[in-house]
Amino acid sequence: MILVLVWLGALVAPGVAFSFEGRLSGTIWPIVPPQVAHYAAILLGCTVILWFSRVVTGRTMIITLAGGLATLVATHTRTGLLAVVLGLIVGGGSLFVGHARVRRTMAVGFLSAFVVWTVFSPVIVSWLTRGQSSQDLAQLTGRTKVWDAVAERRTTTVQEIFGTGLGDKSFGGLPIDSNWVATHVELGRLGVALVVAFLLVIVLTALTRPAGPRRAIALFIIVYCITASYTETGMGDASPYLLDLTVAASLVAVPPRIARRLATAGGGVPTVPVRSNQTVSG
C-alpha cells in the first residue's frame, strides 16, 4: 500500500516526487527516497523468499519483483540495493539444500548478473556513481566527513558511556547517516553494545532453527538491516528498522520442537493430531 501511494504521488505530481536530486520520494505520504527504498526492499525480499518456499505463486512474485526493482531503481538507493542482494543470498542460501527451485534460481541469477554486467557495465556504473566524483564516492557523499567530526569531538565519560540522548540524528547541522555513529552519539557505547547484543541474539537463534521460510525471512531481514544501517539510521530507537527486526525475532522466537513442525508444514500452522477414536465428518 505504501508503494502504491508513492507511485500514485509520482503520477499526480512527478516534479515534487522526483525533486530530491531526481530520486523517487513520497508525496501523498511524505517520505524520503531511502525510506521508500526500505519498504520496497523488504517487500521484494520477503516475497522472493516465500516464492522460493512455494508459499506464494509465481505471478505474485513477478509482480512484486517488477514493482520492487522499479522502485529501488527510481529511488537510486545504492545501499538498499546491495542490502537486498546480500539478504537474498543469505536468506535464500539457507534454503539451498532442501529446495531445487532455490538452486536453479541462484544459478540463473548469477549467470544473468554476469551477462548483464558484461553488456551494460557502463550504464550500471553511471547509475551507481549518480554523477558524483571519485572523491564524493570515497567520502560516501560526504558522510565520512561527519563521521570524522564525530570521532574528534570531546565528550565526558558519562557521554561516552550513555550518550547525549535521542536527537535528530545530526551533528553540527549535518545528518550523520549511520546507525552505528548515531547510536554512539545518542546512546553511547552502552547503546551500541545493546544493539549488537540484540542482533547477535536474533542471528544465533535463527541459526539454531531448522531450515524453512520463517528462518529464511528472518535471516534476510537481519542481513538487510545490518547492511543498510551502515549509511542509514534507525536501529537505536523506534523506527521501521526496529520493527523489521522485531518481526525477524518473532519468526524465530518459537521452541525448536514447534519450529521443526512449522518447517515440515512449509511454514504454515502446525496441525493438531486427531485421536484414532474420533470421527471426522466430511
TITORDO-368527 format. One record per residue (C-alpha): residue number from 1; x, y, z. Coordinates in Angstrom, 2 decimals, m for minus. Example, Ala and Ser with C-alpha at 12.3 -4.5 7.8 and 13.67 -1.06 7.14 Angstrom:
[rec 1; [12.30; m4.50; 7.80]];
[rec 2; [13.67; m1.06; 7.14]];
# end
This chain:
[rec 1; [0.00; 0.00; 0.00]];
[rec 2; [2.86; 2.39; 0.80]];
[rec 3; [4.47; 1.82; m2.59]];
[rec 4; [1.13; 2.30; m4.32]];
[rec 5; [0.80; 5.71; m2.63]];
[rec 6; [4.35; 6.59; m3.62]];
[rec 7; [3.79; 5.79; m7.29]];
[rec 8; [0.36; 7.45; m7.24]];
[rec 9; [2.03; 10.59; m5.95]];
[rec 10; [4.65; 10.31; m8.70]];
[rec 11; [1.89; 10.16; m11.32]];
[rec 12; [m0.04; 13.09; m9.85]];
[rec 13; [2.97; 15.32; m9.09]];
[rec 14; [6.11; 13.94; m10.76]];
[rec 15; [8.03; 17.17; m10.25]];
[rec 16; [7.57; 17.00; m6.49]];
[rec 17; [8.10; 13.24; m6.30]];
[rec 18; [11.47; 13.47; m8.09]];
[rec 19; [12.57; 16.81; m6.64]];
[rec 20; [15.11; 15.12; m4.35]];
[rec 21; [18.03; 15.09; m6.84]];
[rec 22; [15.89; 13.13; m9.30]];
[rec 23; [15.20; 10.33; m6.79]];
[rec 24; [11.72; 8.98; m6.12]];
[rec 25; [10.22; 10.13; m2.82]];
[rec 26; [6.78; 10.06; m1.26]];
[rec 27; [4.41; 12.99; m1.78]];
[rec 28; [0.99; 11.85; m0.56]];
[rec 29; [2.74; 10.44; 2.49]];
[rec 30; [5.97; 12.47; 2.63]];
[rec 31; [8.92; 10.07; 2.96]];
[rec 32; [12.47; 10.41; 1.68]];
[rec 33; [13.95; 8.16; m1.05]];
[rec 34; [15.93; 5.85; 1.31]];
[rec 35; [12.76; 5.13; 3.28]];
[rec 36; [10.83; 4.39; 0.08]];
[rec 37; [13.63; 2.03; m0.92]];
[rec 38; [13.46; 0.39; 2.51]];
[rec 39; [9.79; m0.56; 2.14]];
[rec 40; [10.33; m1.75; m1.44]];
[rec 41; [13.34; m3.84; m0.48]];
[rec 42; [11.65; m5.60; 2.44]];
[rec 43; [8.57; m6.37; 0.33]];
[rec 44; [10.66; m7.62; m2.57]];
[rec 45; [12.99; m9.78; m0.48]];
[rec 46; [10.28; m11.40; 1.64]];
[rec 47; [8.17; m12.19; m1.44]];
[rec 48; [11.11; m13.84; m3.21]];
[rec 49; [11.86; m15.93; m0.11]];
[rec 50; [8.22; m17.01; 0.07]];
[rec 51; [8.33; m17.93; m3.62]];
[rec 52; [11.45; m19.97; m3.00]];
[rec 53; [9.45; m21.86; m0.36]];
[rec 54; [6.42; m22.25; m2.68]];
[rec 55; [4.23; m20.19; m0.36]];
[rec 56; [3.27; m17.58; m2.99]];
[rec 57; [2.63; m18.04; m6.70]];
[rec 58; [4.97; m17.11; m9.49]];
[rec 59; [2.58; m14.38; m10.67]];
[rec 60; [2.67; m12.70; m7.26]];
[rec 61; [6.44; m12.94; m7.19]];
[rec 62; [6.85; m11.45; m10.68]];
[rec 63; [4.53; m8.53; m9.95]];
[rec 64; [6.27; m7.78; m6.66]];
[rec 65; [9.72; m8.21; m8.18]];
[rec 66; [8.94; m5.82; m11.03]];
[rec 67; [7.40; m3.22; m8.72]];
[rec 68; [10.12; m3.54; m6.08]];
[rec 69; [13.01; m3.32; m8.55]];
[rec 70; [11.41; m0.36; m10.35]];
[rec 71; [11.06; 1.43; m7.02]];
[rec 72; [14.64; 0.68; m5.96]];
[rec 73; [15.98; 1.94; m9.27]];
[rec 74; [13.80; 5.06; m9.11]];
[rec 75; [14.95; 5.88; m5.57]];
[rec 76; [18.59; 5.50; m6.64]];
[rec 77; [19.44; 3.95; m3.27]];
[rec 78; [22.67; 2.01; m3.68]];
[rec 79; [22.94; 0.72; m0.11]];
[rec 80; [19.37; m0.59; m0.21]];
[rec 81; [20.03; m2.46; m3.44]];
[rec 82; [23.20; m4.01; m2.03]];
[rec 83; [21.36; m4.95; 1.16]];
[rec 84; [18.64; m6.74; m0.83]];
[rec 85; [21.20; m8.75; m2.82]];
[rec 86; [23.14; m9.81; 0.28]];
[rec 87; [19.94; m10.56; 2.18]];
[rec 88; [18.63; m12.79; m0.60]];
[rec 89; [21.96; m14.60; m0.87]];
[rec 90; [21.96; m15.40; 2.85]];
[rec 91; [18.21; m15.99; 3.25]];
[rec 92; [17.93; m17.97; 0.02]];
[rec 93; [21.15; m19.80; 0.82]];
[rec 94; [19.56; m21.16; 4.00]];
[rec 95; [17.06; m22.95; 1.71]];
[rec 96; [19.70; m24.07; m0.79]];
[rec 97; [19.93; m27.72; 0.27]];
[rec 98; [16.25; m28.56; 0.50]];
[rec 99; [14.79; m26.55; m2.39]];
[rec 100; [15.70; m27.25; m6.01]];
[rec 101; [13.97; m24.01; m7.02]];
[rec 102; [16.48; m22.04; m4.96]];
[rec 103; [19.44; m23.82; m6.55]];
[rec 104; [18.12; m23.24; m10.07]];
[rec 105; [17.21; m19.62; m9.42]];
[rec 106; [20.57; m18.77; m7.88]];
[rec 107; [22.44; m20.40; m10.75]];
[rec 108; [20.38; m18.49; m13.31]];
[rec 109; [20.66; m15.32; m11.25]];
[rec 110; [24.47; m15.37; m11.02]];
[rec 111; [24.75; m16.16; m14.74]];
[rec 112; [22.30; m13.38; m15.64]];
[rec 113; [24.14; m10.91; m13.42]];
[rec 114; [27.42; m11.73; m15.18]];
[rec 115; [25.84; m11.26; m18.62]];
[rec 116; [24.10; m8.00; m17.63]];
[rec 117; [27.31; m6.60; m16.14]];
[rec 118; [29.28; m7.54; m19.26]];
[rec 119; [26.80; m5.88; m21.62]];
[rec 120; [25.57; m2.91; m19.56]];
[rec 121; [28.51; m2.16; m17.25]];
[rec 122; [28.87; 1.49; m18.42]];
[rec 123; [25.21; 2.16; m17.71]];
[rec 124; [25.38; 0.39; m14.34]];
[rec 125; [28.50; 2.31; m13.29]];
[rec 126; [26.84; 5.58; m14.32]];
[rec 127; [23.78; 4.71; m12.24]];
[rec 128; [25.88; 3.76; m9.23]];
[rec 129; [28.02; 6.91; m9.32]];
[rec 130; [24.96; 9.21; m9.65]];
[rec 131; [27.19; 11.75; m11.37]];
[rec 132; [29.47; 12.06; m8.35]];
[rec 133; [33.23; 12.46; m8.44]];
[rec 134; [35.64; 9.83; m7.15]];
[rec 135; [36.19; 11.99; m4.05]];
[rec 136; [32.44; 12.06; m3.33]];
[rec 137; [32.28; 8.28; m3.69]];
[rec 138; [35.26; 7.79; m1.39]];
[rec 139; [33.62; 10.02; 1.21]];
[rec 140; [30.24; 8.28; 0.75]];
[rec 141; [28.63; 11.54; m0.40]];
[rec 142; [30.22; 13.47; 2.43]];
[rec 143; [29.20; 11.08; 5.19]];
[rec 144; [32.73; 10.27; 6.27]];
[rec 145; [33.38; 13.97; 6.96]];
[rec 146; [30.61; 13.97; 9.53]];
[rec 147; [31.78; 10.65; 10.99]];
[rec 148; [35.32; 12.02; 11.36]];
[rec 149; [33.95; 15.12; 13.08]];
[rec 150; [32.00; 12.92; 15.49]];
[rec 151; [35.11; 10.87; 16.26]];
[rec 152; [37.11; 14.02; 17.04]];
[rec 153; [34.53; 15.63; 19.34]];
[rec 154; [35.25; 16.00; 23.02]];
[rec 155; [32.97; 14.10; 25.39]];
[rec 156; [32.77; 13.37; 29.08]];
[rec 157; [32.98; 9.85; 30.46]];
[rec 158; [29.23; 9.80; 31.06]];
[rec 159; [28.51; 10.96; 27.50]];
[rec 160; [30.87; 8.34; 26.10]];
[rec 161; [29.14; 5.56; 28.01]];
[rec 162; [25.49; 6.69; 27.93]];
[rec 163; [25.43; 9.20; 25.08]];
[rec 164; [23.84; 12.63; 24.86]];
[rec 165; [20.23; 11.47; 24.48]];
[rec 166; [17.96; 10.94; 21.49]];
[rec 167; [18.06; 13.70; 18.90]];
[rec 168; [17.55; 14.28; 15.19]];
[rec 169; [20.47; 12.04; 14.12]];
[rec 170; [22.63; 15.01; 13.10]];
[rec 171; [25.95; 16.53; 14.15]];
[rec 172; [26.88; 20.15; 13.54]];
[rec 173; [23.73; 20.59; 11.49]];
[rec 174; [24.62; 17.75; 9.11]];
[rec 175; [22.94; 14.32; 9.01]];
[rec 176; [25.03; 11.51; 10.47]];
[rec 177; [23.57; 8.84; 8.14]];
[rec 178; [25.00; 5.87; 10.02]];
[rec 179; [23.17; 3.82; 12.58]];
[rec 180; [26.33; 2.98; 14.49]];
[rec 181; [27.71; 6.51; 14.65]];
[rec 182; [24.29; 7.98; 15.52]];
[rec 183; [23.71; 5.35; 18.22]];
[rec 184; [27.14; 6.08; 19.67]];
[rec 185; [26.34; 9.80; 19.81]];
[rec 186; [22.86; 9.44; 21.29]];
[rec 187; [23.12; 6.29; 23.43]];
[rec 188; [26.86; 5.93; 23.92]];
[rec 189; [28.89; 2.76; 23.97]];
[rec 190; [26.21; 1.09; 26.07]];
[rec 191; [23.62; 1.71; 23.36]];
[rec 192; [25.89; 0.31; 20.66]];
[rec 193; [26.52; m2.77; 22.81]];
[rec 194; [22.78; m3.30; 23.31]];
[rec 195; [22.11; m3.09; 19.56]];
[rec 196; [24.94; m5.55; 18.84]];
[rec 197; [23.67; m7.92; 21.55]];
[rec 198; [20.13; m7.74; 20.14]];
[rec 199; [21.37; m8.60; 16.65]];
[rec 200; [23.56; m11.43; 17.92]];
[rec 201; [20.67; m13.00; 19.84]];
[rec 202; [18.44; m12.96; 16.74]];
[rec 203; [21.18; m14.31; 14.47]];
[rec 204; [22.20; m17.12; 16.84]];
[rec 205; [18.56; m18.02; 17.48]];
[rec 206; [17.88; m18.16; 13.74]];
[rec 207; [20.89; m20.42; 13.18]];
[rec 208; [19.52; m22.92; 15.72]];
[rec 209; [16.18; m23.21; 13.92]];
[rec 210; [15.51; m25.76; 11.16]];
[rec 211; [15.61; m24.59; 7.57]];
[rec 212; [12.35; m23.14; 6.35]];
[rec 213; [10.64; m19.93; 5.20]];
[rec 214; [10.49; m18.49; 8.72]];
[rec 215; [14.23; m18.73; 9.28]];
[rec 216; [14.98; m17.62; 5.71]];
[rec 217; [12.86; m14.47; 6.02]];
[rec 218; [14.37; m13.70; 9.42]];
[rec 219; [17.90; m14.04; 8.01]];
[rec 220; [17.02; m11.85; 5.03]];
[rec 221; [15.66; m9.10; 7.29]];
[rec 222; [18.66; m9.27; 9.62]];
[rec 223; [21.23; m9.09; 6.82]];
[rec 224; [19.29; m6.32; 5.10]];
[rec 225; [19.08; m4.19; 8.25]];
[rec 226; [22.75; m4.70; 9.15]];
[rec 227; [23.89; m3.77; 5.63]];
[rec 228; [21.58; m0.78; 5.23]];
[rec 229; [22.44; 0.50; 8.72]];
[rec 230; [25.94; 1.40; 7.52]];
[rec 231; [24.61; 4.52; 5.77]];
[rec 232; [21.20; 4.88; 7.41]];
[rec 233; [19.96; 5.39; 10.96]];
[rec 234; [17.17; 3.74; 12.92]];
[rec 235; [18.18; 0.72; 14.96]];
[rec 236; [18.92; 2.82; 18.03]];
[rec 237; [15.32; 3.94; 18.61]];
[rec 238; [11.75; 3.40; 17.37]];
[rec 239; [11.91; 3.11; 13.57]];
[rec 240; [10.95; 0.83; 10.65]];
[rec 241; [14.29; m0.95; 11.15]];
[rec 242; [13.48; m1.84; 14.72]];
[rec 243; [10.02; m3.01; 13.64]];
[rec 244; [11.57; m5.22; 10.95]];
[rec 245; [13.97; m6.75; 13.45]];
[rec 246; [11.08; m7.37; 15.84]];
[rec 247; [9.32; m9.29; 13.06]];
[rec 248; [12.51; m11.27; 12.43]];
[rec 249; [12.78; m12.07; 16.13]];
[rec 250; [9.15; m13.21; 16.28]];
[rec 251; [9.72; m15.56; 13.34]];
[rec 252; [12.46; m17.47; 15.13]];
[rec 253; [11.32; m17.00; 18.74]];
[rec 254; [9.49; m20.33; 18.92]];
[rec 255; [10.55; m23.54; 20.68]];
[rec 256; [12.69; m25.80; 18.47]];
[rec 257; [10.03; m28.55; 18.54]];
[rec 258; [7.36; m26.23; 17.14]];
[rec 259; [9.88; m24.72; 14.70]];
[rec 260; [10.61; m28.16; 13.24]];
[rec 261; [6.89; m28.81; 12.89]];
[rec 262; [6.39; m25.47; 11.15]];
[rec 263; [9.28; m26.15; 8.80]];
[rec 264; [7.83; m29.56; 7.93]];
[rec 265; [4.46; m27.96; 7.26]];
[rec 266; [6.05; m25.38; 4.97]];
[rec 267; [5.71; m22.51; 7.39]];
[rec 268; [2.01; m22.97; 7.99]];
[rec 269; [0.13; m23.56; 11.20]];
[rec 270; [1.02; m26.92; 12.72]];
[rec 271; [m1.71; m29.48; 12.51]];
[rec 272; [m3.29; m30.92; 15.63]];
[rec 273; [m3.18; m34.72; 15.73]];
[rec 274; [m6.60; m36.40; 15.77]];
[rec 275; [m7.19; m39.39; 18.03]];
[rec 276; [m7.99; m42.64; 16.34]];
[rec 277; [m11.34; m43.00; 18.14]];
[rec 278; [m12.60; m39.63; 16.88]];
[rec 279; [m14.90; m39.38; 13.89]];
[rec 280; [m14.11; m36.70; 11.35]];
[rec 281; [m17.13; m35.67; 9.33]];
[rec 282; [m16.65; m34.75; 5.71]];
# end
